[in-house]
């Protein structure tokens, strides 16, 4: 497995999409951190869902109380993407 943590960036969109291959027993989990690397409540820890067997070009993760990132628009964030037996090819954030 591995973890990808992005550099801080200003969140301008609401929908995170991942091009990820976690098929054949793999997993992917996306958490959000603030600009300093601290977890953002409701978007990390137990609120970040773990997905098994996902193999999608535009996979959109969700969190316990949020289906998108709209409440964080305008904030500086980092993505923390945890992969288990999976490949991350790209990600994008769209409106």
KOLRO-848538 format. One record per atom (N, C-alpha, C): atom name; x, y, z. Coordinates in pm, whole numbers, plus 50000, padded with zeros to 5 digits. Layout:
REM residues N
<site><at>CA</at><x>X</x><y>Y</y><z>Z</z></site>
...
***
This chain:
REM residues 95
<site><at>N</at><x>50082</x><y>49881</y><z>50000</z></site>
<site><at>CA</at><x>50000</x><y>50000</y><z>50000</z></site>
<site><at>C</at><x>50085</x><y>50124</y><z>50000</z></site>
<site><at>N</at><x>50022</x><y>50236</y><z>49990</z></site>
<site><at>CA</at><x>50092</x><y>50363</y><z>49991</z></site>
<site><at>C</at><x>49996</x><y>50477</y><z>50017</z></site>
<site><at>N</at><x>50053</x><y>50593</y><z>50042</z></site>
<site><at>CA</at><x>49974</x><y>50713</y><z>50067</z></site>
<site><at>C</at><x>50029</x><y>50827</y><z>49984</z></site>
<site><at>N</at><x>49938</x><y>50902</y><z>49922</z></site>
<site><at>CA</at><x>49973</x><y>51022</y><z>49847</z></site>
<site><at>C</at><x>49914</x><y>51140</y><z>49921</z></site>
<site><at>N</at><x>49999</x><y>51238</y><z>49953</z></site>
<site><at>CA</at><x>49951</x><y>51362</y><z>50015</z></site>
<site><at>C</at><x>49990</x><y>51476</y><z>49922</z></site>
<site><at>N</at><x>49892</x><y>51552</y><z>49878</z></site>
<site><at>CA</at><x>49919</x><y>51661</y><z>49785</z></site>
<site><at>C</at><x>49977</x><y>51783</y><z>49856</z></site>
<site><at>N</at><x>50030</x><y>51873</y><z>49778</z></site>
<site><at>CA</at><x>50069</x><y>52004</y><z>49829</z></site>
<site><at>C</at><x>49940</x><y>52080</y><z>49858</z></site>
<site><at>N</at><x>49946</x><y>52180</y><z>49945</z></site>
<site><at>CA</at><x>49825</x><y>52260</y><z>49972</z></site>
<site><at>C</at><x>49779</x><y>52333</y><z>49845</z></site>
<site><at>N</at><x>49648</x><y>52338</y><z>49827</z></site>
<site><at>CA</at><x>49592</x><y>52412</y><z>49714</z></site>
<site><at>C</at><x>49456</x><y>52468</y><z>49753</z></site>
<site><at>N</at><x>49415</x><y>52576</y><z>49684</z></site>
<site><at>CA</at><x>49284</x><y>52636</y><z>49709</z></site>
<site><at>C</at><x>49179</x><y>52553</y><z>49637</z></site>
<site><at>N</at><x>49082</x><y>52506</y><z>49711</z></site>
<site><at>CA</at><x>48977</x><y>52422</y><z>49655</z></site>
<site><at>C</at><x>48876</x><y>52510</y><z>49582</z></site>
<site><at>N</at><x>48865</x><y>52491</y><z>49452</z></site>
<site><at>CA</at><x>48776</x><y>52574</y><z>49371</z></site>
<site><at>C</at><x>48654</x><y>52500</y><z>49320</z></site>
<site><at>N</at><x>48656</x><y>52369</y><z>49322</z></site>
<site><at>CA</at><x>48542</x><y>52290</y><z>49275</z></site>
<site><at>C</at><x>48476</x><y>52216</y><z>49388</z></site>
<site><at>N</at><x>48376</x><y>52136</y><z>49353</z></site>
<site><at>CA</at><x>48301</x><y>52062</y><z>49455</z></site>
<site><at>C</at><x>48312</x><y>51910</y><z>49441</z></site>
<site><at>N</at><x>48354</x><y>51862</y><z>49324</z></site>
<site><at>CA</at><x>48354</x><y>51718</y><z>49298</z></site>
<site><at>C</at><x>48494</x><y>51666</y><z>49272</z></site>
<site><at>N</at><x>48540</x><y>51576</y><z>49357</z></site>
<site><at>CA</at><x>48668</x><y>51510</y><z>49338</z></site>
<site><at>C</at><x>48647</x><y>51384</y><z>49257</z></site>
<site><at>N</at><x>48727</x><y>51366</y><z>49153</z></site>
<site><at>CA</at><x>48721</x><y>51246</y><z>49070</z></site>
<site><at>C</at><x>48859</x><y>51183</y><z>49066</z></site>
<site><at>N</at><x>48862</x><y>51051</y><z>49085</z></site>
<site><at>CA</at><x>48987</x><y>50976</y><z>49080</z></site>
<site><at>C</at><x>48985</x><y>50878</y><z>48964</z></site>
<site><at>N</at><x>49096</x><y>50867</y><z>48894</z></site>
<site><at>CA</at><x>49117</x><y>50759</y><z>48799</z></site>
<site><at>C</at><x>49198</x><y>50657</y><z>48879</z></site>
<site><at>N</at><x>49131</x><y>50553</y><z>48927</z></site>
<site><at>CA</at><x>49192</x><y>50459</y><z>49020</z></site>
<site><at>C</at><x>49157</x><y>50315</y><z>48983</z></site>
<site><at>N</at><x>49254</x><y>50227</y><z>49002</z></site>
<site><at>CA</at><x>49232</x><y>50084</y><z>48983</z></site>
<site><at>C</at><x>49264</x><y>50015</y><z>49114</z></site>
<site><at>N</at><x>49157</x><y>49982</y><z>49187</z></site>
<site><at>CA</at><x>49170</x><y>49908</y><z>49312</z></site>
<site><at>C</at><x>49094</x><y>49777</y><z>49301</z></site>
<site><at>N</at><x>49086</x><y>49724</y><z>49178</z></site>
<site><at>CA</at><x>49018</x><y>49596</y><z>49155</z></site>
<site><at>C</at><x>49100</x><y>49483</y><z>49216</z></site>
<site><at>N</at><x>49045</x><y>49364</y><z>49214</z></site>
<site><at>CA</at><x>49114</x><y>49245</y><z>49265</z></site>
<site><at>C</at><x>49161</x><y>49260</y><z>49410</z></site>
<site><at>N</at><x>49072</x><y>49304</y><z>49497</z></site>
<site><at>CA</at><x>49103</x><y>49311</y><z>49639</z></site>
<site><at>C</at><x>49170</x><y>49439</y><z>49685</z></site>
<site><at>N</at><x>49180</x><y>49538</y><z>49599</z></site>
<site><at>CA</at><x>49242</x><y>49664</y><z>49638</z></site>
<site><at>C</at><x>49145</x><y>49756</y><z>49712</z></site>
<site><at>N</at><x>49201</x><y>49863</y><z>49767</z></site>
<site><at>CA</at><x>49117</x><y>49959</y><z>49839</z></site>
<site><at>C</at><x>49170</x><y>50100</y><z>49818</z></site>
<site><at>N</at><x>49081</x><y>50196</y><z>49832</z></site>
<site><at>CA</at><x>49117</x><y>50338</y><z>49823</z></site>
<site><at>C</at><x>49034</x><y>50415</y><z>49926</z></site>
<site><at>N</at><x>49097</x><y>50514</y><z>49986</z></site>
<site><at>CA</at><x>49032</x><y>50597</y><z>50087</z></site>
<site><at>C</at><x>49088</x><y>50738</y><z>50072</z></site>
<site><at>N</at><x>49000</x><y>50839</y><z>50072</z></site>
<site><at>CA</at><x>49042</x><y>50977</y><z>50054</z></site>
<site><at>C</at><x>49003</x><y>51059</y><z>50176</z></site>
<site><at>N</at><x>49104</x><y>51119</y><z>50237</z></site>
<site><at>CA</at><x>49082</x><y>51208</y><z>50350</z></site>
<site><at>C</at><x>49123</x><y>51348</y><z>50308</z></site>
<site><at>N</at><x>49072</x><y>51449</y><z>50377</z></site>
<site><at>CA</at><x>49112</x><y>51587</y><z>50350</z></site>
<site><at>C</at><x>49179</x><y>51646</y><z>50472</z></site>
<site><at>N</at><x>49285</x><y>51718</y><z>50445</z></site>
<site><at>CA</at><x>49362</x><y>51787</y><z>50548</z></site>
<site><at>C</at><x>49357</x><y>51936</y><z>50519</z></site>
<site><at>N</at><x>49379</x><y>52018</y><z>50622</z></site>
<site><at>CA</at><x>49387</x><y>52161</y><z>50597</z></site>
<site><at>C</at><x>49525</x><y>52194</y><z>50540</z></site>
<site><at>N</at><x>49551</x><y>52319</y><z>50515</z></site>
<site><at>CA</at><x>49677</x><y>52360</y><z>50454</z></site>
<site><at>C</at><x>49800</x><y>52326</y><z>50535</z></site>
<site><at>N</at><x>49785</x><y>52309</y><z>50666</z></site>
<site><at>CA</at><x>49899</x><y>52277</y><z>50752</z></site>
<site><at>C</at><x>49916</x><y>52127</y><z>50774</z></site>
<site><at>N</at><x>49822</x><y>52048</y><z>50717</z></site>
<site><at>CA</at><x>49831</x><y>51903</y><z>50731</z></site>
<site><at>C</at><x>49747</x><y>51844</y><z>50842</z></site>
<site><at>N</at><x>49665</x><y>51926</y><z>50907</z></site>
<site><at>CA</at><x>49576</x><y>51876</y><z>51013</z></site>
<site><at>C</at><x>49447</x><y>51822</y><z>50951</z></site>
<site><at>N</at><x>49392</x><y>51713</y><z>51005</z></site>
<site><at>CA</at><x>49267</x><y>51657</y><z>50952</z></site>
<site><at>C</at><x>49152</x><y>51757</y><z>50959</z></site>
<site><at>N</at><x>49069</x><y>51758</y><z>50856</z></site>
<site><at>CA</at><x>48949</x><y>51842</y><z>50854</z></site>
<site><at>C</at><x>48834</x><y>51758</y><z>50907</z></site>
<site><at>N</at><x>48769</x><y>51802</y><z>51017</z></site>
<site><at>CA</at><x>48656</x><y>51727</y><z>51072</z></site>
<site><at>C</at><x>48552</x><y>51699</y><z>50964</z></site>
<site><at>N</at><x>48493</x><y>51583</y><z>50968</z></site>
<site><at>CA</at><x>48391</x><y>51533</y><z>50877</z></site>
<site><at>C</at><x>48447</x><y>51489</y><z>50741</z></site>
<site><at>N</at><x>48579</x><y>51504</y><z>50718</z></site>
<site><at>CA</at><x>48640</x><y>51462</y><z>50591</z></site>
<site><at>C</at><x>48763</x><y>51374</y><z>50611</z></site>
<site><at>N</at><x>48788</x><y>51330</y><z>50732</z></site>
<site><at>CA</at><x>48902</x><y>51242</y><z>50757</z></site>
<site><at>C</at><x>48866</x><y>51144</y><z>50867</z></site>
<site><at>N</at><x>48960</x><y>51058</y><z>50900</z></site>
<site><at>CA</at><x>48934</x><y>50959</y><z>51005</z></site>
<site><at>C</at><x>48820</x><y>50867</y><z>50968</z></site>
<site><at>N</at><x>48730</x><y>50843</y><z>51061</z></site>
<site><at>CA</at><x>48618</x><y>50752</y><z>51040</z></site>
<site><at>C</at><x>48516</x><y>50806</y><z>50940</z></site>
<site><at>N</at><x>48518</x><y>50936</y><z>50910</z></site>
<site><at>CA</at><x>48424</x><y>50993</y><z>50813</z></site>
<site><at>C</at><x>48463</x><y>50964</y><z>50669</z></site>
<site><at>N</at><x>48588</x><y>50925</y><z>50646</z></site>
<site><at>CA</at><x>48635</x><y>50892</y><z>50511</z></site>
<site><at>C</at><x>48606</x><y>50745</y><z>50483</z></site>
<site><at>N</at><x>48524</x><y>50721</y><z>50384</z></site>
<site><at>CA</at><x>48487</x><y>50583</y><z>50349</z></site>
<site><at>C</at><x>48603</x><y>50512</y><z>50282</z></site>
<site><at>N</at><x>48614</x><y>50383</y><z>50306</z></site>
<site><at>CA</at><x>48712</x><y>50299</y><z>50238</z></site>
<site><at>C</at><x>48637</x><y>50219</y><z>50133</z></site>
<site><at>N</at><x>48685</x><y>50225</y><z>50009</z></site>
<site><at>CA</at><x>48619</x><y>50158</y><z>49898</z></site>
<site><at>C</at><x>48703</x><y>50040</y><z>49853</z></site>
<site><at>N</at><x>48639</x><y>49926</y><z>49832</z></site>
<site><at>CA</at><x>48705</x><y>49803</y><z>49792</z></site>
<site><at>C</at><x>48671</x><y>49770</y><z>49646</z></site>
<site><at>N</at><x>48769</x><y>49723</y><z>49571</z></site>
<site><at>CA</at><x>48743</x><y>49673</y><z>49437</z></site>
<site><at>C</at><x>48703</x><y>49776</y><z>49334</z></site>
<site><at>N</at><x>48733</x><y>49901</y><z>49356</z></site>
<site><at>CA</at><x>48696</x><y>50009</y><z>49264</z></site>
<site><at>C</at><x>48794</x><y>50012</y><z>49147</z></site>
<site><at>N</at><x>48742</x><y>50016</y><z>49026</z></site>
<site><at>CA</at><x>48824</x><y>50033</y><z>48905</z></site>
<site><at>C</at><x>48745</x><y>50126</y><z>48814</z></site>
<site><at>N</at><x>48769</x><y>50257</y><z>48830</z></site>
<site><at>CA</at><x>48691</x><y>50356</y><z>48757</z></site>
<site><at>C</at><x>48778</x><y>50470</y><z>48707</z></site>
<site><at>N</at><x>48733</x><y>50528</y><z>48597</z></site>
<site><at>CA</at><x>48801</x><y>50641</y><z>48537</z></site>
<site><at>C</at><x>48768</x><y>50771</y><z>48611</z></site>
<site><at>N</at><x>48644</x><y>50783</y><z>48659</z></site>
<site><at>CA</at><x>48598</x><y>50905</y><z>48727</z></site>
<site><at>C</at><x>48526</x><y>50870</y><z>48857</z></site>
<site><at>N</at><x>48595</x><y>50802</y><z>48945</z></site>
<site><at>CA</at><x>48537</x><y>50761</y><z>49073</z></site>
<site><at>C</at><x>48525</x><y>50882</y><z>49165</z></site>
<site><at>N</at><x>48406</x><y>50901</y><z>49224</z></site>
<site><at>CA</at><x>48382</x><y>51013</y><z>49315</z></site>
<site><at>C</at><x>48360</x><y>50960</y><z>49456</z></site>
<site><at>N</at><x>48460</x><y>50976</y><z>49544</z></site>
<site><at>CA</at><x>48442</x><y>50931</y><z>49683</z></site>
<site><at>C</at><x>48346</x><y>51022</y><z>49758</z></site>
<site><at>N</at><x>48295</x><y>50969</y><z>49869</z></site>
<site><at>CA</at><x>48205</x><y>51046</y><z>49955</z></site>
<site><at>C</at><x>48250</x><y>51026</y><z>50099</z></site>
<site><at>N</at><x>48195</x><y>51106</y><z>50188</z></site>
<site><at>CA</at><x>48228</x><y>51099</y><z>50330</z></site>
<site><at>C</at><x>48098</x><y>51081</y><z>50406</z></site>
<site><at>N</at><x>48105</x><y>51045</y><z>50532</z></site>
<site><at>CA</at><x>47986</x><y>51010</y><z>50610</z></site>
<site><at>C</at><x>47871</x><y>51109</y><z>50595</z></site>
<site><at>N</at><x>47899</x><y>51238</y><z>50605</z></site>
<site><at>CA</at><x>47794</x><y>51339</y><z>50601</z></site>
<site><at>C</at><x>47800</x><y>51427</y><z>50477</z></site>
<site><at>N</at><x>47887</x><y>51393</y><z>50382</z></site>
<site><at>CA</at><x>47904</x><y>51477</y><z>50264</z></site>
<site><at>C</at><x>47926</x><y>51392</y><z>50139</z></site>
<site><at>N</at><x>47854</x><y>51423</y><z>50033</z></site>
<site><at>CA</at><x>47872</x><y>51352</y><z>49907</z></site>
<site><at>C</at><x>47967</x><y>51425</y><z>49813</z></site>
<site><at>N</at><x>48004</x><y>51548</y><z>49849</z></site>
<site><at>CA</at><x>48100</x><y>51624</y><z>49769</z></site>
<site><at>C</at><x>48175</x><y>51721</y><z>49859</z></site>
<site><at>N</at><x>48253</x><y>51809</y><z>49798</z></site>
<site><at>CA</at><x>48339</x><y>51901</y><z>49875</z></site>
<site><at>C</at><x>48287</x><y>52044</y><z>49877</z></site>
<site><at>N</at><x>48163</x><y>52066</y><z>49842</z></site>
<site><at>CA</at><x>48109</x><y>52201</y><z>49827</z></site>
<site><at>C</at><x>48123</x><y>52287</y><z>49953</z></site>
<site><at>N</at><x>48114</x><y>52228</y><z>50071</z></site>
<site><at>CA</at><x>48124</x><y>52307</y><z>50195</z></site>
<site><at>C</at><x>48267</x><y>52356</y><z>50220</z></site>
<site><at>N</at><x>48363</x><y>52302</y><z>50147</z></site>
<site><at>CA</at><x>48504</x><y>52342</y><z>50164</z></site>
<site><at>C</at><x>48553</x><y>52436</y><z>50055</z></site>
<site><at>N</at><x>48468</x><y>52474</y><z>49961</z></site>
<site><at>CA</at><x>48510</x><y>52562</y><z>49851</z></site>
<site><at>C</at><x>48573</x><y>52689</y><z>49906</z></site>
<site><at>N</at><x>48687</x><y>52725</y><z>49848</z></site>
<site><at>CA</at><x>48757</x><y>52846</y><z>49890</z></site>
<site><at>C</at><x>48862</x><y>52823</y><z>49997</z></site>
<site><at>N</at><x>48860</x><y>52707</y><z>50062</z></site>
<site><at>CA</at><x>48959</x><y>52676</y><z>50166</z></site>
<site><at>C</at><x>49085</x><y>52616</y><z>50105</z></site>
<site><at>N</at><x>49195</x><y>52630</y><z>50175</z></site>
<site><at>CA</at><x>49319</x><y>52564</y><z>50136</z></site>
<site><at>C</at><x>49318</x><y>52425</y><z>50197</z></site>
<site><at>N</at><x>49337</x><y>52324</y><z>50112</z></site>
<site><at>CA</at><x>49329</x><y>52184</y><z>50155</z></site>
<site><at>C</at><x>49445</x><y>52104</y><z>50098</z></site>
<site><at>N</at><x>49459</x><y>51983</y><z>50148</z></site>
<site><at>CA</at><x>49547</x><y>51880</y><z>50094</z></site>
<site><at>C</at><x>49464</x><y>51754</y><z>50084</z></site>
<site><at>N</at><x>49488</x><y>51674</y><z>49983</z></site>
<site><at>CA</at><x>49426</x><y>51542</y><z>49973</z></site>
<site><at>C</at><x>49521</x><y>51439</y><z>50031</z></site>
<site><at>N</at><x>49466</x><y>51346</y><z>50105</z></site>
<site><at>CA</at><x>49543</x><y>51233</y><z>50156</z></site>
<site><at>C</at><x>49475</x><y>51108</y><z>50101</z></site>
<site><at>N</at><x>49538</x><y>51047</y><z>50002</z></site>
<site><at>CA</at><x>49480</x><y>50933</y><z>49933</z></site>
<site><at>C</at><x>49555</x><y>50808</y><z>49976</z></site>
<site><at>N</at><x>49485</x><y>50717</y><z>50043</z></site>
<site><at>CA</at><x>49545</x><y>50591</y><z>50090</z></site>
<site><at>C</at><x>49508</x><y>50480</y><z>49993</z></site>
<site><at>N</at><x>49609</x><y>50408</y><z>49948</z></site>
<site><at>CA</at><x>49589</x><y>50301</y><z>49851</z></site>
<site><at>C</at><x>49639</x><y>50169</y><z>49907</z></site>
<site><at>N</at><x>49561</x><y>50065</y><z>49890</z></site>
<site><at>CA</at><x>49601</x><y>49930</y><z>49927</z></site>
<site><at>C</at><x>49589</x><y>49840</y><z>49806</z></site>
<site><at>N</at><x>49699</x><y>49790</y><z>49755</z></site>
<site><at>CA</at><x>49697</x><y>49707</y><z>49635</z></site>
<site><at>C</at><x>49620</x><y>49776</y><z>49523</z></site>
<site><at>N</at><x>49650</x><y>49904</y><z>49501</z></site>
<site><at>CA</at><x>49576</x><y>49985</y><z>49404</z></site>
<site><at>C</at><x>49671</x><y>50080</y><z>49332</z></site>
<site><at>N</at><x>49622</x><y>50132</y><z>49218</z></site>
<site><at>CA</at><x>49698</x><y>50229</y><z>49140</z></site>
<site><at>C</at><x>49615</x><y>50354</y><z>49122</z></site>
<site><at>N</at><x>49675</x><y>50468</y><z>49149</z></site>
<site><at>CA</at><x>49613</x><y>50599</y><z>49124</z></site>
<site><at>C</at><x>49680</x><y>50657</y><z>49001</z></site>
<site><at>N</at><x>49601</x><y>50685</y><z>48898</z></site>
<site><at>CA</at><x>49657</x><y>50739</y><z>48774</z></site>
<site><at>C</at><x>49643</x><y>50891</y><z>48768</z></site>
<site><at>N</at><x>49533</x><y>50943</y><z>48821</z></site>
<site><at>CA</at><x>49511</x><y>51088</y><z>48814</z></site>
<site><at>C</at><x>49395</x><y>51124</y><z>48907</z></site>
<site><at>N</at><x>49386</x><y>51252</y><z>48936</z></site>
<site><at>CA</at><x>49267</x><y>51304</y><z>49006</z></site>
<site><at>C</at><x>49239</x><y>51442</y><z>48952</z></site>
<site><at>N</at><x>49114</x><y>51483</y><z>48965</z></site>
<site><at>CA</at><x>49075</x><y>51618</y><z>48925</z></site>
<site><at>C</at><x>48962</x><y>51664</y><z>49014</z></site>
<site><at>N</at><x>48949</x><y>51794</y><z>49024</z></site>
<site><at>CA</at><x>48839</x><y>51853</y><z>49098</z></site>
<site><at>C</at><x>48762</x><y>51940</y><z>49000</z></site>
<site><at>N</at><x>48632</x><y>51914</y><z>48990</z></site>
<site><at>CA</at><x>48549</x><y>51990</y><z>48896</z></site>
<site><at>C</at><x>48436</x><y>52058</y><z>48970</z></site>
<site><at>N</at><x>48375</x><y>52153</y><z>48904</z></site>
<site><at>CA</at><x>48264</x><y>52230</y><z>48965</z></site>
<site><at>C</at><x>48141</x><y>52146</y><z>48985</z></site>
***
